[in-house]
Amino acid sequence: MTRSADDLLLELAQVCFRYPDGSRGLNDCSIAIRRGSRNALIGANGSGKTTLFQQCNGLLRPQSGVVYYAGEAVDYRRSGLRQLRSKVGMVFQNPDRQLFSANVLEDVSFGPLNLGLDIATARQRVSAALQAVGMTAFADKPVHNLSFGQKKRVCIAGVLAMEPELLILDEPMAGLDHAMQEDLLAVLENLQARGITLLLATHDIDFAYAWADQIHLMVAGRCSASLPAANLATAGDTLSGAGLPLPGVIELQCRLTKLGVLPSDAGPRKISDLLALLGTHQGNGMPHFERMI
């Protein structure tokens, strides 16, 4: 079976999956990921995010429904899965689940060599991947001596060395301090600029709103809503129904609009953008913020 949309990279169509103990992972789940886009998957623990990810690269197989990649139904034979996993890379939440070699260079080299590439090509890919995540200087360092954030970057490098079209990250910001999060954000920006499609899971609605092009909401094993992140301000009922709040910047903007500090059409997606907007409007004759509170 095929799909005809040229810009559609990955699609799950009415996928269902139950685990051997009878618990449901996905329940008639449909989701579409477009080429070159940044996608945030949000939802409570147990909503099916990790199960969905494992369907995306063939670690799990639908019991009903279809997974499409680049318009073609996934082939679950060994050769088909090998091809799929060369295009869809996944970074787990805990990097220690993904790192197993003695040093960084060996770990990042494993994927390209396992693809059967020659040594020169593998080395070129590994060098480019380490440079992309800012870990070139750590190539010979033992993996167990790395910080948590550095381990995550090495995991990303190991996937990048496979030259994927889609990179999936399960809770990439978990366990990182602010500086490490900023470093990882810079890495993600670099990857998207190179044309890699990004799909990540997060519990942080503020981060999802600031970063993503598209937000996909998981509830009880189903993608209950997919919408442009810029439209999240009008999705309060959808979020509250899933037990999620509106992003803080939206709530603050609404209050400032009611006070006459900001115009109703302002749409900052980060606190830093909102502060910059406040300064602009105060300079243009809008009421001074401190006088309004």
C-alpha positions in Angstrom: 0.0 0.0 0.0 1.2 3.5 -0.7 0.3 7.1 0.2 0.6 9.9 -2.3 1.4 13.0 -0.2 4.9 14.1 -1.3 5.6 16.1 2.0 4.4 13.3 4.3 7.4 11.4 5.8 5.8 9.2 8.4 2.2 8.2 9.0 0.4 5.9 11.5 -3.1 5.0 10.2 -5.5 3.5 12.8 -2.7 1.6 14.6 -3.7 -0.7 17.5 -1.2 -2.5 19.7 -1.6 -4.5 23.0 1.2 -5.8 25.1 1.4 -9.5 26.1 -0.1 -8.7 29.6 -3.2 -7.3 27.9 -2.4 -3.6 28.6 -3.1 -1.3 25.6 -0.3 0.7 24.1 -2.1 2.2 21.1 -5.8 2.4 20.4 -6.8 3.3 16.8 -3.9 5.8 16.7 -3.4 8.0 13.6 -0.7 10.6 13.3 1.1 12.3 10.3 4.6 13.8 10.4 5.7 16.1 7.5 9.1 16.4 6.1 11.4 19.0 7.6 9.0 19.8 10.5 9.6 20.0 14.3 7.0 17.9 16.2 6.3 17.7 19.9 4.3 14.7 21.2 2.7 15.5 24.6 0.6 13.5 27.0 0.5 12.0 30.4 2.6 9.0 31.5 1.1 5.9 30.0 -0.7 7.7 27.2 1.2 5.8 24.5 4.1 8.1 23.5 6.9 5.5 23.8 4.8 2.8 22.2 4.1 5.1 19.3 7.9 5.8 18.9 8.6 2.1 18.8 6.1 1.6 16.0 7.9 4.4 14.0 11.1 2.4 13.6 9.7 -1.1 13.6 10.7 -2.1 17.2 7.0 -3.0 17.6 4.6 -4.0 14.8 0.9 -3.0 14.6 -1.6 -5.7 15.4 -4.0 -3.7 13.2 -3.6 -0.6 11.2 -0.7 0.5 9.0 2.6 2.4 9.4 3.7 4.2 6.3 7.2 5.7 5.7 7.7 8.0 2.7 4.4 6.8 1.3 5.1 3.1 1.5 3.7 0.6 4.1 6.6 -0.6 6.3 8.1 -3.9 5.3 8.7 -6.0 8.4 11.1 -8.4 6.8 14.7 -8.1 7.9 15.8 -6.1 4.9 12.8 -3.8 5.2 13.4 -3.1 8.9 17.1 -2.5 8.2 16.2 0.1 5.6 13.6 1.7 7.8 16.1 2.0 10.8 18.7 3.6 8.5 16.1 6.4 7.9 14.4 6.6 11.3 16.8 7.1 14.2 15.7 7.0 17.9 17.3 8.4 21.0 16.0 6.9 24.2 15.3 8.9 27.4 18.1 7.2 29.3 21.3 7.3 27.4 22.8 4.4 29.3 20.3 2.2 27.5 21.9 3.1 24.2 25.7 3.4 24.9 27.6 0.2 25.1 31.1 0.7 23.7 34.3 1.5 25.6 34.7 5.0 24.2 32.8 7.7 22.2 34.5 7.0 18.9 33.7 3.3 19.0 30.1 3.9 20.0 29.3 6.4 17.3 31.1 4.1 14.7 28.9 1.1 15.5 25.9 2.1 13.4 27.7 3.0 10.2 30.0 -0.1 10.3 26.9 -2.2 11.0 25.4 -0.8 7.7 28.4 -2.4 5.9 30.0 0.9 5.0 33.7 1.0 4.2 36.1 2.3 6.9 36.7 5.7 5.1 33.0 6.4 4.7 32.2 5.4 8.3 35.0 7.6 9.6 33.7 10.6 7.6 30.1 10.1 8.9 31.4 9.7 12.5 33.5 12.9 12.3 30.5 14.9 10.9 28.2 13.5 13.6 30.5 14.3 16.5 31.0 17.8 15.1 27.2 18.3 14.7 26.7 17.7 18.5 29.8 19.4 19.7 31.6 16.3 20.9 34.6 16.1 18.6 37.0 16.8 21.4 35.6 13.8 23.4 36.1 11.2 20.7 38.6 9.2 22.7 37.0 9.7 26.1 35.6 6.6 27.9 31.8 6.7 27.8 31.5 6.1 31.6 33.4 9.3 32.2 30.9 11.5 30.4 28.2 13.7 32.0 24.6 12.9 31.5 24.2 15.6 28.9 27.3 14.6 27.1 26.0 11.0 27.0 22.8 12.2 25.4 24.8 14.1 22.7 26.8 11.0 22.0 23.6 9.0 21.5 22.4 11.6 19.1 25.7 11.5 17.2 25.4 7.7 17.0 22.1 8.1 15.3 23.2 10.9 13.1 26.1 8.8 11.8 23.4 6.6 10.2 22.3 9.8 8.2 18.6 9.5 9.2 15.8 11.5 7.6 13.7 11.4 10.8 15.2 11.7 14.4 13.0 10.6 17.3 13.9 11.7 20.8 12.1 10.4 23.9 12.1 13.1 26.6 15.4 14.6 25.5 15.4 17.4 28.1 14.8 15.0 31.0 17.7 15.1 33.6 19.4 18.1 32.0 20.2 21.4 33.8 19.4 24.7 32.1 22.8 25.0 30.4 22.7 21.5 29.1 19.1 22.1 27.7 20.4 25.2 25.9 23.2 23.2 24.4 20.8 20.5 23.2 18.4 23.0 21.8 21.3 24.4 19.7 22.0 20.9 18.5 18.4 20.4 17.5 18.3 23.7 15.6 21.4 22.7 13.7 19.8 19.3 12.8 16.6 20.9 11.6 18.6 23.4 9.5 20.2 20.4 7.8 16.7 19.1 6.8 16.3 16.4 9.4 12.7 16.0 10.5 12.4 16.0 14.3 9.8 14.2 16.6 10.2 14.4 20.3 8.2 13.5 23.4 8.0 16.0 26.3 5.9 16.8 29.4 6.9 20.5 29.2 4.1 22.3 27.4 6.0 25.6 27.6 8.9 24.1 25.7 6.7 22.4 23.2 4.9 25.7 22.4 8.1 27.6 22.0 9.9 25.0 19.9 7.6 22.9 17.8 5.9 23.5 14.4 3.3 20.9 15.2 2.0 19.6 18.5 0.4 16.1 18.8 -1.6 15.3 21.9 -1.7 11.7 23.1 -4.6 10.5 25.3 -5.2 6.8 26.3 -3.2 5.4 23.4 -4.6 7.7 20.7 -3.5 10.9 19.1 -6.5 13.0 20.0 -5.4 16.2 18.3 -2.7 17.5 16.0 -2.4 21.2 15.4 0.1 23.9 14.6 1.8 25.1 17.8 0.9 28.7 16.9 -2.8 27.7 17.3 -2.4 26.4 20.8 -3.8 29.6 22.4 -7.3 28.5 21.1 -6.9 24.9 22.3 -7.4 25.4 26.0 -10.4 23.0 26.2 -8.4 20.3 24.3 -5.5 20.6 26.7 -7.5 20.7 29.8 -9.4 17.6 28.8 -6.1 15.8 28.8 -5.1 17.3 32.1 -2.6 19.8 30.6 -2.4 23.6 31.2 -2.0 26.3 28.6 1.6 27.4 28.2 2.5 30.1 30.8 3.3 32.7 28.1 -0.2 32.4 26.7 -1.9 32.9 30.1 0.4 35.9 30.8 -0.3 37.4 27.4 -4.1 37.1 27.9 -3.8 38.9 31.2 -1.7 41.7 29.7 -4.1 42.0 26.8 -7.0 42.5 29.2 -5.0 45.2 31.0 -4.4 47.0 27.7 -0.6 46.4 27.8 -0.5 44.3 24.7 -2.7 44.2 21.6 -5.0 41.2 21.1 -3.1 40.0 18.0 0.2 39.6 19.8 1.5 36.0 19.7 4.8 35.5 21.5 5.7 31.9 22.1 8.5 32.4 24.6 8.8 34.6 27.7 11.9 36.4 26.1 9.8 37.3 23.0 7.0 38.6 25.3 9.4 40.8 27.2 10.8 42.1 23.9 7.3 42.8 22.8 6.5 44.7 26.0 9.5 46.9 25.5 8.5 47.7 21.9 4.9 48.6 22.8 5.9 50.7 25.8 8.2 52.6 23.5 5.3 53.2 21.1 3.0 54.8 23.7 1.4 51.7 25.2 0.7 51.9 28.9 3.8 51.3 31.0 3.7 47.8 32.5 4.6 48.7 36.0 1.7 51.2 36.2 -0.8 48.5 35.3 -0.1 46.2 38.2 
